[in-house]
Amino acid sequence: MSVKLLFSDYFEIDENVLDKHGALNICIDADLPLFIDPFLLFASEKTEYVELHDKIVNHLIGLKELAAQDQNTDLKLFQFQEIKQNWLGLCKWGNSGRGLGPKFARDLIKAFNGFYSNFGSETVSSTSHIEKLTLVGAGIGRDFISDFTTNLMLEYLLGYTQEFALKYLRDDQRKLFSVRCKFNKELMTWTPKSFVLPYFYMEDGDYIVLTPLDILTKDDAFICHSDLSNQFRRITNALENASLRSSINDYFQRRLPPSPKQKEIDWAINATIQEYPEILDYYIRYKENTKNQAAKISTEKVQKLKKELITTLSEFCETVAANSKFFTIKPTSYEAALQRAKYLKEVIENNDGYRIFYKNDKAIATEDTIQRIFRLTWFATPFDVNSEVNNGRGPADYKISYGQRDSTIVEFKLASSSSLKQNLLNQTEIYKKASKSITDIKVILCYTPSEISKVNRVLASIKQTDAENIIIIDASRKISASKVFG
């Protein structure tokens, strides 16, 4: 059976064609943890990108004006669905996210009538940046940047994808779709426009959206809260207004206890920004002055993800396809999950599967990588497989279920984790109670013999040696048989 995990596999084209177009070779089975950073549009030398940044900012300024005129304005204008067809985001199973709903709309209206009332009228930075709204106190997070930016860019992205489809795909691989992507200011509504797009070959198959690599990033945007905290002292100490600089630094220092912990420093920073909100504009100006770094940092993040996740998933998928017998398995959720965990162990330890966890002789797998690989063993399953299930006590890696009475929690850990023992003792039990799951499985990935020894010591100390539901995977580099017997 051939499993077509990537866009290039599904449409039977060379990956170099996507590289030539400048597009990301997306996974069409689950979201990749990437998003569009609007600062990359601002910092670009491409005119169309800069114009898109202006369009995004101006739309947000228009919403601010509506919010200022009437706090009871139509919430729907402030809500934005997730554009799931680009296959980008944090969903490990499929591509359906939550988008920006009523709560976001209310938070945004409140922010525009409160702390962020000056948005769009800044004088310190060269222009406004939507990331400003995520920096402090408004309850507006990174999802806003991703969903808002993609919605306002959708018409451009659809045109970009159509150009690729018409140039490189066969007639039977593309189809005409009408998509609501253009905002009509007079009607105050999103209107449809038609595009020829790649699509899944099935009845009512959905269209697919490609995204340029040079506007993508991972983890944090170039302008973000964590970076603001790191740069806070640099920004305040560099203020040209001596009186303002002295007032800010004095206010900040008076809110710090002796020998402050990081949590206390963060609190003092936020309190100071609430008192002196202009700090945000000086921080943004600093980021504008270092905009040449943005593309370099994001490129490194994306290339690292391509090597350590996309390539790894693709290689492992080929192994699964060649060896999998799971299409005939109909056991309980526990038995199904345990067989797949054991299969994962077999492939990695005895079928050279360990190789995919190394790039340039360096171990690269994270807990996220092994979670996504485990997900690939559930093709065509009758079981309900949910990742990052959160039932009130934090997210579990996977919950496998068949009906309401048959469910199993699966957790993945690296042996190098300093909290391994504590997690083995407590974490899964908490998730089981929250999810009302009957059974649990723990999978531990080891890179070295010393890590395997560490895990065995931990299991002995908690009386779990040889426990059926704890799978230890040896991903250490193996010596070839020819060297052993040669």
C-alpha positions as CSV (number, residue, x, y, z in Angstrom):
1,M,0.0,0.0,0.0
2,S,1.3,3.4,-0.9
3,V,0.8,6.1,1.7
4,K,1.0,9.6,0.2
5,L,1.8,11.9,3.1
6,L,3.2,15.0,1.4
7,F,1.7,17.2,-1.3
8,S,4.3,16.2,-3.8
9,D,3.6,12.5,-3.1
10,Y,-0.2,12.9,-3.5
11,F,0.0,14.9,-6.8
12,E,3.0,12.8,-8.1
13,I,5.3,15.7,-8.7
14,D,9.0,16.3,-7.9
15,E,9.5,18.2,-4.7
16,N,11.9,20.5,-6.6
17,V,8.9,21.9,-8.5
18,L,7.5,23.2,-5.2
19,D,11.0,24.6,-4.3
20,K,11.1,26.3,-7.7
21,H,7.7,27.9,-7.0
22,G,8.9,28.9,-3.5
23,A,6.1,26.9,-1.8
24,L,6.2,24.6,1.3
25,N,5.7,20.9,0.6
26,I,2.9,20.5,3.1
27,C,1.8,17.4,4.9
28,I,-1.8,16.6,3.8
29,D,-2.5,14.3,6.7
30,A,-2.0,16.6,9.6
31,D,-1.0,20.3,10.2
32,L,2.6,21.3,10.2
33,P,3.5,23.6,13.2
34,L,4.2,26.7,11.1
35,F,2.4,30.0,10.6
36,I,2.6,33.2,8.6
37,D,4.6,35.9,10.4
38,P,3.2,39.3,9.3
39,F,6.5,40.9,10.1
40,L,8.1,39.0,7.3
41,L,5.7,40.7,5.0
42,F,6.7,44.1,6.4
43,A,10.4,43.4,6.2
44,S,10.3,41.9,2.7
45,E,11.8,43.6,-0.4
46,K,8.8,42.2,-2.4
47,T,6.3,45.0,-3.1
48,E,3.3,42.6,-3.0
49,Y,4.3,41.5,0.5
50,V,4.6,45.0,1.8
51,E,1.2,45.8,0.3
52,L,-0.3,42.8,2.0
53,H,1.1,43.9,5.3
54,D,-0.6,47.3,4.8
55,K,-3.9,45.6,3.9
56,I,-3.8,43.5,7.0
57,V,-3.0,46.4,9.3
58,N,-5.6,48.7,7.6
59,H,-8.3,46.1,8.1
60,L,-7.5,45.9,11.8
61,I,-7.6,49.6,12.1
62,G,-11.0,49.6,10.5
63,L,-12.2,47.1,13.1
64,K,-10.7,49.3,15.8
65,E,-12.8,52.3,14.5
66,L,-15.9,50.2,14.6
67,A,-15.2,49.1,18.1
68,A,-14.6,52.7,19.2
69,Q,-17.9,53.8,17.7
70,D,-20.0,51.0,19.2
71,Q,-18.8,48.4,21.7
72,N,-22.0,46.4,20.8
73,T,-21.1,46.3,17.1
74,D,-21.6,43.0,15.2
75,L,-19.3,40.4,16.7
76,K,-19.2,38.5,13.4
77,L,-17.0,41.2,11.9
78,F,-14.4,40.4,14.6
79,Q,-14.5,36.7,14.1
80,F,-12.2,34.7,11.7
81,Q,-12.4,31.1,10.9
82,E,-9.2,29.0,10.6
83,I,-8.2,28.5,7.0
84,K,-7.7,24.8,7.4
85,Q,-6.9,24.1,3.7
86,N,-3.3,25.4,4.1
87,W,-2.5,22.5,6.5
88,L,-0.6,24.8,8.9
89,G,-1.2,25.0,12.7
90,L,-0.9,23.0,15.9
91,C,-3.3,20.2,15.1
92,K,-1.5,16.8,15.1
93,W,-4.6,14.9,13.9
94,G,-6.1,16.4,10.7
95,N,-6.3,20.1,10.0
96,S,-9.3,21.5,11.9
97,G,-8.6,24.3,14.4
98,R,-10.9,26.5,16.3
99,G,-10.3,29.8,14.6
100,L,-11.1,33.2,16.3
101,G,-14.6,33.0,17.7
102,P,-16.9,35.2,19.9
103,K,-14.5,35.3,22.9
104,F,-11.7,36.6,20.7
105,A,-14.1,39.2,19.2
106,R,-15.1,40.4,22.7
107,D,-11.5,40.5,23.8
108,L,-10.5,42.5,20.7
109,I,-13.3,45.0,21.1
110,K,-12.4,45.5,24.8
111,A,-8.7,45.9,23.9
112,F,-9.4,48.6,21.3
113,N,-11.5,50.5,23.9
114,G,-8.8,50.1,26.6
115,F,-5.1,49.4,26.6
116,Y,-4.7,49.3,22.8
117,S,-6.9,52.4,22.1
118,N,-3.9,54.0,20.3
119,F,-3.5,51.2,17.8
120,G,-3.1,52.7,14.3
121,S,-2.0,56.1,15.5
122,E,1.6,55.2,16.6
123,T,4.3,57.8,16.1
124,V,7.4,56.0,17.4
125,S,7.4,53.1,15.0
126,S,7.2,53.6,11.2
127,T,3.9,51.8,10.9
128,S,1.4,49.7,13.0
129,H,1.9,46.0,13.5
130,I,-0.9,43.6,14.5
131,E,1.5,41.6,16.7
132,K,1.4,44.5,19.1
133,L,-2.0,43.2,20.4
134,T,-0.3,40.0,21.6
135,L,2.4,41.6,23.6
136,V,0.7,42.2,27.0
137,G,-2.6,41.9,28.8
138,A,-5.4,41.6,26.2
139,G,-6.0,37.8,26.1
140,I,-5.1,37.8,22.5
141,G,-2.5,35.1,21.6
142,R,-0.5,33.7,18.7
143,D,-3.5,32.1,17.2
144,F,-4.7,35.6,16.4
145,I,-1.6,36.4,14.3
146,S,-2.0,33.1,12.3
147,D,-5.7,33.1,11.7
148,F,-6.2,36.9,11.1
149,T,-3.2,37.1,8.8
150,T,-4.2,34.1,6.7
151,N,-7.8,35.3,6.4
152,L,-6.7,38.7,5.1
153,M,-4.1,37.1,2.8
154,L,-6.4,34.3,1.5
155,E,-7.1,35.9,-1.8
156,Y,-3.4,36.3,-2.5
157,L,-2.7,32.7,-1.3
158,L,-5.4,31.3,-3.6
159,G,-4.0,33.2,-6.6
160,Y,-0.5,31.9,-5.7
161,T,-1.8,28.3,-5.5
162,Q,-3.8,28.7,-8.7
163,E,-0.6,29.8,-10.5
164,F,1.1,26.7,-9.4
165,A,-1.8,24.4,-10.2
166,L,-2.2,25.7,-13.8
167,K,1.5,25.4,-14.4
168,Y,2.4,22.1,-12.8
169,L,-0.7,19.9,-12.2
170,R,-2.7,17.8,-14.6
171,D,-6.3,18.8,-15.4
172,D,-7.7,15.9,-13.3
173,Q,-5.7,17.2,-10.3
174,R,-7.2,20.6,-10.2
175,K,-10.7,22.0,-10.0
176,L,-12.6,25.3,-10.0
177,F,-13.7,26.4,-6.5
178,S,-15.6,29.5,-5.3
179,V,-14.1,30.8,-2.0
180,R,-15.1,33.7,0.2
181,C,-11.8,35.6,0.3
182,K,-12.4,39.2,-0.6
183,F,-13.8,41.8,1.9
184,N,-16.4,44.2,0.6
185,K,-16.1,47.4,2.7
186,E,-19.4,48.8,1.5
187,L,-21.4,45.6,2.3
188,M,-19.2,44.8,5.3
189,T,-19.1,41.1,4.2
190,W,-16.7,38.6,2.7
191,T,-17.5,37.9,-1.0
192,P,-16.6,34.9,-3.1
193,K,-14.1,34.6,-5.9
194,S,-13.3,31.6,-8.2
195,F,-9.9,29.9,-8.4
196,V,-8.6,26.7,-10.1
197,L,-7.0,24.8,-7.2
198,P,-5.5,21.4,-6.3
199,Y,-8.0,19.2,-4.5
200,F,-8.4,15.7,-3.0
201,Y,-9.6,13.3,-5.6
202,M,-12.9,12.2,-4.1
203,E,-16.5,13.3,-4.2
204,D,-16.7,16.7,-2.6
205,G,-13.0,16.7,-2.1
206,D,-11.7,19.9,-0.5
207,Y,-9.2,22.3,-2.1
208,I,-5.6,22.8,-0.9
209,V,-3.8,26.0,-0.4
210,L,0.0,26.4,-0.8
211,T,2.0,28.9,1.2
212,P,5.3,30.6,0.3
213,L,8.2,29.5,2.4
214,D,9.6,33.0,2.8
215,I,6.8,34.2,5.0
216,L,6.6,31.2,7.3
217,T,8.0,30.8,10.8
218,K,7.8,28.4,13.8
219,D,7.2,28.9,17.5
220,D,7.1,32.7,17.9
221,A,6.6,35.7,15.6
222,F,9.5,38.1,15.2
223,I,7.6,40.5,17.5
224,C,6.4,38.5,20.5
225,H,5.9,38.7,24.3
226,S,8.9,36.5,25.2
227,D,11.3,38.6,23.1
228,L,9.8,41.8,24.6
229,S,10.6,40.5,28.0
230,N,14.2,39.6,26.9
231,Q,14.8,43.0,25.3
232,F,13.0,45.0,28.0
233,R,16.1,46.4,29.7
234,R,17.8,47.1,26.4
235,I,14.8,49.1,25.2
236,T,14.3,51.1,28.4
237,N,18.0,51.9,28.8
238,A,18.2,53.1,25.2
239,L,15.4,55.7,25.5
240,E,16.5,59.1,24.3
241,N,14.2,61.0,26.7
242,A,16.3,61.0,29.9
243,S,13.3,61.9,32.1
244,L,11.1,59.1,30.7
245,R,14.0,56.6,30.9
246,S,14.6,57.5,34.5
247,S,10.9,57.3,35.4
248,I,10.4,53.9,33.7
249,N,13.5,52.3,35.2
250,D,12.7,53.6,38.7
251,Y,9.1,52.3,38.4
252,F,10.4,48.9,37.3
253,Q,13.0,48.6,40.0
254,R,10.5,49.5,42.8
255,R,8.4,46.5,41.8
256,L,11.2,44.0,42.1
257,P,11.8,42.2,45.4
258,P,15.4,41.4,46.5
259,S,16.9,38.6,44.4
260,P,13.8,38.3,42.1
261,K,12.8,35.1,40.4
262,Q,11.9,35.1,36.7
263,K,8.2,35.1,37.4
264,E,8.6,38.2,39.6
265,I,10.6,39.9,36.9
266,D,8.0,39.2,34.3
267,W,5.3,40.6,36.6
268,A,7.3,43.8,37.1
269,I,7.8,44.1,33.3
270,N,4.1,43.8,32.7
271,A,3.2,46.2,35.5
272,T,5.7,48.8,34.0
273,I,4.2,48.4,30.5
274,Q,0.7,49.0,31.9
275,E,1.9,52.2,33.4
276,Y,4.1,53.3,30.4
277,P,2.4,51.7,27.3
278,E,4.7,53.6,25.0
279,I,7.4,51.0,25.8
280,L,5.7,48.7,23.3
281,D,6.1,51.3,20.5
282,Y,9.8,51.7,21.3
283,Y,10.2,47.9,21.3
284,I,8.5,47.6,17.9
285,R,10.7,50.4,16.6
286,Y,13.7,48.4,17.8
287,K,12.4,45.3,15.9
288,E,11.9,47.4,12.8
289,N,15.5,48.6,13.0
290,T,16.7,44.9,13.1
291,K,14.2,43.7,10.4
292,N,17.1,42.3,8.3
293,Q,17.4,39.5,11.0
294,A,13.8,38.4,10.6
295,A,14.1,36.4,7.4
296,K,17.3,34.7,8.5
297,I,15.8,33.6,11.8
298,S,12.6,32.3,10.3
299,T,14.4,30.5,7.4
300,E,16.6,28.7,9.9
301,K,13.5,27.6,11.9
302,V,11.6,26.4,8.8
303,Q,14.6,24.5,7.4
304,K,15.2,22.9,10.7
305,L,11.6,21.7,10.8
306,K,11.8,20.4,7.2
307,K,14.8,18.3,8.1
308,E,13.8,17.1,11.5
309,L,10.0,16.6,11.1
310,I,8.8,16.6,7.5
311,T,11.6,14.4,6.1
312,T,11.4,12.2,9.2
313,L,7.7,11.7,8.9
314,S,7.9,11.0,5.2
315,E,10.7,8.4,5.6
316,F,8.9,6.7,8.5
317,C,5.6,6.7,6.5
318,E,7.3,4.6,3.7
319,T,8.4,2.0,6.3
320,V,4.9,1.9,7.8
321,A,3.4,1.4,4.4
322,A,5.8,-1.4,3.5
323,N,5.3,-3.4,6.7
324,S,2.0,-2.4,8.3
325,K,-0.6,-5.1,9.1
326,F,-2.8,-2.8,11.1
327,F,-5.6,-2.6,8.6
328,T,-6.9,-6.0,9.8
329,I,-6.5,-5.3,13.5
330,K,-9.7,-5.2,15.5
331,P,-8.8,-5.4,19.2
332,T,-9.6,-3.2,22.1
333,S,-8.2,0.3,22.2
334,Y,-5.5,-0.8,24.7
335,E,-4.5,-3.8,22.5
336,A,-4.5,-1.7,19.4
337,A,-2.4,1.0,20.9
338,L,0.0,-1.5,22.5
339,Q,0.5,-3.3,19.2
340,R,1.2,-0.1,17.4
341,A,3.7,1.0,20.1
342,K,5.4,-2.4,19.8
343,Y,5.4,-2.0,16.1
344,L,7.1,1.4,16.4
345,K,9.7,-0.3,18.7
346,E,10.3,-3.1,16.2
347,V,10.8,-0.8,13.2
348,I,13.1,1.6,15.1
349,E,15.3,-1.1,16.8
350,N,15.4,-3.9,14.2
351,N,14.6,-2.4,10.8
352,D,16.9,0.6,10.8
353,G,14.1,2.9,11.7
354,Y,16.5,4.6,14.2
355,R,18.2,6.3,11.3
356,I,15.4,8.8,10.8
357,F,16.0,10.2,14.2
358,Y,19.5,11.4,13.2
359,K,20.6,14.1,10.9
360,N,24.4,14.6,10.4
361,D,25.0,12.1,13.1
362,K,23.1,14.2,15.7
363,A,19.9,13.0,17.5
364,I,17.0,15.2,16.4
365,A,13.8,13.6,17.6
366,T,11.7,15.5,20.2
367,E,8.6,14.2,22.0
368,D,6.6,16.0,19.2
369,T,8.3,14.1,16.5
370,I,7.7,10.7,18.0
371,Q,4.0,11.6,18.7
372,R,3.5,12.5,15.0
373,I,5.2,9.3,13.9
374,F,3.0,7.2,16.2
375,R,0.0,8.9,14.6
376,L,1.0,7.4,11.2
377,T,0.3,3.9,12.4
378,W,-3.4,4.6,12.7
379,F,-4.3,4.8,9.0
380,A,-7.8,3.5,8.1
381,T,-8.5,2.7,11.7
382,P,-12.1,2.3,13.2
383,F,-10.8,3.8,16.4
384,D,-11.2,7.4,17.4
385,V,-7.6,8.8,17.7
386,N,-7.3,12.2,19.3
387,S,-4.1,14.1,20.0
388,E,-3.5,16.7,22.7
389,V,-6.8,15.8,24.4
390,N,-7.5,18.3,27.1
391,N,-10.2,17.4,29.6
392,G,-9.4,20.0,32.2
393,R,-6.1,18.7,33.6
394,G,-3.8,19.6,30.7
395,P,-3.3,17.9,27.3
396,A,-2.5,14.2,27.0
397,D,-0.5,13.1,23.9
398,Y,-3.1,10.7,22.6
399,K,-6.5,9.3,23.6
400,I,-7.5,6.1,21.7
401,S,-11.1,5.2,22.0
402,Y,-13.8,2.9,20.6
403,G,-17.1,4.1,22.0
404,Q,-17.5,5.6,25.5
405,R,-16.4,2.6,27.5
406,D,-13.2,1.6,25.7
407,S,-10.4,4.2,25.8
408,T,-6.7,4.3,26.4
409,I,-4.2,7.2,27.1
410,V,-0.8,7.0,25.3
411,E,2.0,9.3,26.6
412,F,5.4,9.7,24.9
413,K,8.6,10.7,26.8
414,L,12.3,11.2,26.1
415,A,14.5,9.3,28.5
416,S,16.6,12.4,28.8
417,S,13.7,14.3,30.5
418,S,14.7,15.4,34.0
419,S,11.0,14.8,35.2
420,L,10.7,11.3,33.8
421,K,10.2,9.6,37.1
422,Q,7.6,12.1,38.3
423,N,5.7,11.9,35.0
424,L,5.7,8.1,35.0
425,L,4.2,8.2,38.5
426,N,1.7,11.0,38.2
427,Q,0.9,12.4,34.7
428,T,-0.9,9.6,33.0
429,E,-3.0,8.8,36.1
430,I,-4.2,12.4,36.1
431,Y,-5.1,12.2,32.4
432,K,-6.9,8.9,32.8
433,K,-9.1,10.4,35.6
434,A,-9.8,13.5,33.6
435,S,-10.7,11.5,30.4
436,K,-12.3,8.6,32.3
437,S,-9.9,6.3,30.4
438,I,-9.5,2.7,31.7
439,T,-6.0,2.0,30.5
440,D,-2.7,3.7,29.7
441,I,0.5,3.1,27.8
442,K,3.8,5.0,28.2
443,V,6.4,5.0,25.4
444,I,10.0,6.2,26.3
445,L,12.5,7.0,23.5
446,C,16.2,6.4,24.5
447,Y,19.2,7.6,22.4
448,T,22.1,6.0,24.4
449,P,22.8,2.9,26.5
450,S,23.1,5.1,29.5
451,E,19.6,6.5,29.0
452,I,18.3,2.9,28.8
453,S,20.0,2.2,32.1
454,K,18.5,5.3,33.6
455,V,15.0,4.3,32.6
456,N,15.5,0.8,34.0
457,R,16.6,2.3,37.3
458,V,13.6,4.5,37.4
459,L,11.2,1.7,36.6
460,A,12.8,-0.5,39.3
461,S,12.4,2.3,41.9
462,I,8.7,2.6,41.1
463,K,8.2,-1.2,40.9
464,Q,7.3,-1.1,37.2
465,T,10.1,-3.3,35.8
466,D,8.8,-5.4,32.8
467,A,5.5,-3.6,32.9
468,E,3.6,-4.5,29.7
469,N,2.3,-1.0,29.3
470,I,5.7,0.7,29.4
471,I,7.5,0.5,26.1
472,I,11.2,1.4,26.0
473,I,12.5,2.1,22.5
474,D,16.2,1.9,21.8
475,A,16.9,4.6,19.2
476,S,20.7,4.4,19.7
477,R,22.9,4.2,16.6
478,K,23.4,0.5,15.6
479,I,26.6,-1.2,14.3
480,S,25.9,-2.8,10.9
481,A,25.9,-6.6,10.8
482,S,28.8,-6.6,8.3
483,K,31.0,-4.9,10.9
484,V,29.9,-7.2,13.7
485,F,30.6,-10.4,11.8
486,G,33.1,-9.1,9.4
